[in-house]
Amino acid sequence: MKILVFGAKGYLGSQFLTRFPGAVASDVDIADQKEIERVLDAEKPDAVINAAGKTGKPNVDWCETHKEETLRSNVTGPLLLLDACQKRGIYMVHLSSGCIYEGDNDGKGFTEADPPNFSGSFYSRTKGWADQILRDFPVLILRLRMPFDGSQSDRNLIMKLKRYPKVLDVQNSLTSLPDFLTAAQTLIEKKKTGTYNIVNPGSISPYRVMELYREIIDPAHSFERLTLDGLPGVVKAGRSNCILSGEKLKGEGITLPHVEEAVRSALGLIRLAR
Ligand SMILES: NC(=O)c1ccc[n+]([C@@H]2O[C@H](COP(=O)([O-])OP(=O)(O)OC[C@H]3O[C@@H](n4cnc5c(N)ncnc54)[C@H](OP(=O)(O)O)[C@@H]3O)[C@@H](O)[C@H]2O)c1
């Protein structure tokens, strides 16, 4: 299957290029209808992976003050891609996020069928809008949360948390990036459509991740515990803290390691590279 990746220079887009070595990279503006139609007609892909989007630099607070750019990239672009792919019979894969939820849904975790319940940031609202529109079409929607791996990338959750003097102690679902790519590859190769939460089973708090960092990598690393009450003092936009259900993914026969085990493996790799 010939795959075209939009947003290929980004953190996740570049990982898809590595995972699918034959894939073609595109950095055209996905909110420019003529450009996407031109590249689709020139490349004639069987599948498109939309890894383009505005996540905010240095973080999602940026999206609060750049709403037009965020809306173009996170909503207008995916809708134009949807239209162009539908017209050409191209299979579309879209990267969504678990950050459209808050809480643990009474201990059950949020399933793919639950409507979004977090609107505390403009970034999350745009991700929820696109997610909820695309679900009505034969698109594969992959939802991940706070990806981490064993790399030194400053986009790796572990590397981000390492820089924070205060770390949030709230249970969350997280996604190991290598596991995400393996699951995504399996679903893409089967040309699955619909929404899939791709998170490692169990939950963990960012604070616990840093406790493991201290245990496995650097006993001298120091940080303070941040509670939900203290969060508004350190960030501008609200942050989603949530637990997603991975049952649907399991139903596809895709079983991922428990989140604490996956975090320990990633930390082991980071230690080896030091
Ligand atoms: N990383 C995460 O924690 C995470 C978690 C869940 C979901 N996601 C989703 O996964 C997708 C990729 O995220 P990422 O972490 O890889 O972000 P990223 O590193 O910022 O990559 C996104 C890429 O898309 C490009 N882009 C932005 N607007 C575009 C447009 N209109 N047309 C074409 N390219 C555009 C960006 O370029 P510029 O840098 O020039 O803007 C960047 O190269 C996003 O939709 C994000 O919401 C990410």
The ligand as a Gaussian input file, in Angstrom:
#p B3LYP/6-31G(d) Opt

LIG

0 1
 N        2.595000      14.656000      20.705000
 C        1.525000      14.447000      21.462000
 O        1.588000      14.498000      22.690000
 C        0.208000      14.099000      20.820000
 C       -0.725000      13.428000      21.582000
 C       -1.956000      13.117000      21.012000
 C       -2.222000      13.510000      19.718000
 N       -1.292000      14.187000      19.000000
 C       -1.659000      14.621000      17.655000
 O       -0.762000      14.082000      16.711000
 C       -0.571000      15.002000      15.622000
 C        0.925000      15.237000      15.449000
 O        1.448000      15.745000      16.653000
 P        3.008000      15.926000      16.890000
 O        3.237000      15.751000      18.341000
 O        3.788000      15.127000      15.916000
 O        3.152000      17.473000      16.583000
 P        4.347000      18.232000      15.837000
 O        5.657000      17.655000      16.191000
 O        4.123000      19.692000      16.072000
 O        4.086000      17.859000      14.316000
 C        3.021000      18.369000      13.606000
 C        3.556000      18.787000      12.266000
 O        2.452000      19.293000      11.509000
 C        2.856000      20.510000      10.920000
 N        1.688000      21.320000      10.624000
 C        0.988000      22.154000      11.427000
 N       -0.033000      22.702000      10.750000
 C        0.030000      22.204000       9.501000
 C       -0.737000      22.382000       8.331000
 N       -1.776000      23.236000       8.301000
 N       -0.391000      21.701000       7.213000
 C        0.661000      20.850000       7.211000
 N        1.454000      20.662000       8.275000
 C        1.118000      21.317000       9.414000
 C        3.751000      21.136000      11.954000
 O        4.524000      22.163000      11.389000
 P        4.849000      23.481000      12.302000
 O        5.773000      22.995000      13.361000
 O        5.459000      24.383000      11.331000
 O        3.540000      23.945000      12.843000
 C        4.579000      19.922000      12.375000
 O        5.641000      19.683000      11.478000
 C       -1.360000      16.263000      15.992000
 O       -2.597000      16.255000      15.363000
 C       -1.552000      16.128000      17.491000
 O       -2.720000      16.791000      17.925000
 C       -0.076000      14.478000      19.504000

